[in-house]
Amino acid sequence: MTLAPMKGLLAIKKTHHTFPPVPIGSLLPAMYPIEIQNVGSGKITYKAETSALDIYSDEKIKSSTKLLDIQNPSKTLNPGEKSYLYCLFKPLEAKKYDFKLPIIVSDFVGVIQELEVNLSGQGYNMRPPKDDHTVQEEIPTQRSFVSQLGSKVFFSIEELDFGEVESQKPQYRLVLLYNAHKARRLSYDFFKTGLVW
């Protein structure tokens, strides 16, 4: 695909994402990041249409909690800049949920792109349903590591970006560490760099 000069384009690595199973009744929703990037040469603004998620509210269960919410639903991206849509999934019942999230992309003239991301999630009551096949397919090779023991370990996002951090104002990022091995347990430790702040 060839883009005109100063034209932006939003890229998403894949348009279907499956969340890891989440226990019902959790106090906090599970957070799942989706990486997006402006691969064009012009500035763009994206907006995830979160109002489209309101149709998924369950009429049987009256709750002010949303089944799925999006943090960082709109932002302006410079050429080459990456960002993340953080999906907050909090199931109310032990069942499978499917969502469609429209994303509208515009530049200084108007709308240039419309995307739709399909999201799936599973709520469980006691134990998560066994579906190791789904997790193994989603391990990105650049984030995975196979140790001598054979345990497959991978992170939920490829890189961390804290941007500009103001003095005395902490910034937080959530990174999930997965062990996709069927039998072995995972142990880890933080590498000490010796840097003193």
C-alpha positions in Angstrom: 0.0 0.0 0.0 1.4 3.4 -1.0 0.4 6.5 1.0 0.3 10.0 -0.3 2.8 12.5 1.3 1.7 13.8 4.7 -1.0 11.1 4.9 -1.4 9.3 8.2 -2.5 5.6 8.7 -3.4 3.8 11.9 -2.0 0.2 12.1 -3.2 -2.4 14.5 -1.2 -5.7 14.6 -4.4 -7.8 14.6 -8.1 -7.0 14.6 -9.2 -9.8 16.9 -8.0 -10.1 20.5 -8.9 -12.7 23.1 -8.5 -11.6 26.7 -7.2 -14.1 29.3 -10.1 -15.6 31.4 -11.2 -13.3 34.2 -12.9 -14.4 37.5 -16.3 -12.9 38.1 -16.7 -10.7 41.1 -13.3 -9.2 40.9 -13.0 -5.8 42.5 -10.8 -4.4 39.7 -11.1 -5.1 36.0 -8.4 -7.0 34.1 -6.4 -4.7 31.9 -5.4 -5.8 28.3 -3.2 -3.5 26.1 -3.7 -3.3 22.4 -0.8 -1.7 20.5 -1.6 0.8 17.8 0.8 2.9 15.6 0.7 5.7 13.1 2.6 4.2 10.2 2.0 7.2 7.9 3.8 10.4 7.4 1.1 12.8 8.7 -0.4 13.5 12.1 -3.6 11.7 12.9 -6.2 11.5 15.7 -7.9 8.3 16.6 -11.1 7.8 18.6 -12.4 4.5 19.9 -16.2 4.7 19.9 -16.8 3.5 23.5 -20.5 4.4 23.2 -20.8 1.3 21.0 -19.9 -0.9 24.0 -23.0 0.3 25.9 -25.2 -2.1 24.0 -23.4 -5.0 25.7 -24.7 -4.1 29.1 -26.6 -7.0 30.7 -30.3 -6.2 31.3 -30.7 -9.1 33.8 -28.0 -7.8 36.1 -28.4 -4.2 37.1 -24.9 -2.8 37.6 -23.2 0.5 37.1 -20.0 -1.4 36.2 -19.2 -1.6 32.5 -18.4 -5.1 31.1 -15.7 -3.5 28.9 -14.3 0.0 29.1 -11.4 1.6 27.2 -8.7 3.8 28.8 -6.9 6.1 26.4 -9.8 6.0 23.9 -8.6 9.0 21.8 -5.3 10.6 21.2 -3.3 12.4 18.5 -0.4 10.5 17.1 2.6 11.9 15.2 4.1 9.9 12.4 5.7 6.7 13.7 4.3 7.2 17.2 2.9 4.2 19.1 0.1 4.2 21.7 -2.0 1.6 23.5 -5.7 1.1 24.0 -6.1 -0.3 27.5 -9.2 -2.6 27.6 -10.7 -3.0 31.1 -12.6 -6.2 31.1 -14.8 -7.0 34.2 -17.2 -9.9 33.5 -20.4 -10.2 35.5 -21.3 -13.8 34.6 -19.4 -17.0 33.9 -19.8 -17.0 30.1 -18.1 -15.9 26.9 -18.4 -12.3 25.8 -17.8 -10.9 22.3 -17.4 -7.1 21.6 -17.0 -5.0 18.5 -15.1 -1.8 19.0 -15.2 0.8 16.1 -12.2 3.2 15.8 -12.5 6.4 13.8 -9.2 7.9 12.4 -9.1 11.5 11.2 -6.5 14.1 10.1 -6.8 17.9 9.8 -9.2 17.5 6.9 -11.6 14.9 8.1 -12.1 11.1 8.6 -9.6 9.1 6.7 -10.0 5.6 8.1 -12.6 3.5 10.0 -11.5 0.3 11.7 -13.3 -2.4 13.8 -11.6 -4.5 16.4 -13.2 -7.7 17.6 -12.6 -8.5 21.3 -13.5 -11.7 23.1 -13.4 -12.5 26.8 -14.5 -15.2 29.2 -15.7 -14.9 32.7 -15.3 -17.8 35.1 -16.7 -18.7 38.5 -14.1 -21.0 40.1 -11.4 -22.0 37.7 -10.6 -20.7 34.3 -11.6 -22.9 31.3 -8.7 -24.9 30.0 -7.8 -23.5 26.6 -4.0 -23.6 26.3 -4.2 -23.5 22.5 -5.4 -19.9 22.4 -2.6 -18.6 24.6 0.1 -20.4 22.7 -1.0 -19.0 19.4 -0.8 -15.4 20.8 2.8 -15.5 22.0 4.7 -13.0 19.9 8.2 -14.3 19.1 10.0 -11.1 20.0 8.5 -11.2 23.5 8.9 -14.9 24.2 11.8 -16.8 25.7 12.3 -20.5 26.0 14.6 -21.4 28.9 16.8 -24.5 29.2 14.0 -26.0 31.3 11.5 -25.4 28.5 9.1 -23.0 30.2 7.7 -20.5 27.7 7.6 -17.0 29.2 6.3 -13.8 27.5 5.3 -10.3 28.4 2.0 -8.6 27.6 3.5 -5.6 25.8 6.7 -5.2 23.7 8.1 -2.0 25.2 7.5 0.5 28.0 7.3 4.2 27.4 6.9 6.5 30.3 7.3 9.7 28.3 8.3 12.8 30.2 8.0 12.2 34.0 7.6 15.2 36.2 9.5 15.5 39.4 7.8 13.9 42.4 5.0 12.5 40.2 5.2 8.7 39.9 4.1 7.0 36.7 2.9 3.4 36.6 2.6 0.8 33.8 1.2 -2.6 34.1 3.1 -5.5 32.4 1.8 -9.0 32.7 4.3 -11.9 32.7 2.8 -15.2 31.3 4.0 -18.7 31.7 2.6 -20.8 28.8 4.2 -24.0 29.8 1.6 -26.7 30.5 3.4 -28.4 33.4 6.3 -26.3 34.8 6.0 -23.4 37.3 7.7 -20.1 36.6 10.0 -18.3 39.0 11.5 -14.9 38.3 13.7 -12.2 39.9 14.3 -8.5 39.0 17.7 -7.8 37.5 19.6 -5.2 39.7 21.3 -2.6 37.5 23.2 -0.7 40.2 21.6 2.6 39.1 20.8 4.9 42.0 18.3 7.7 41.7 
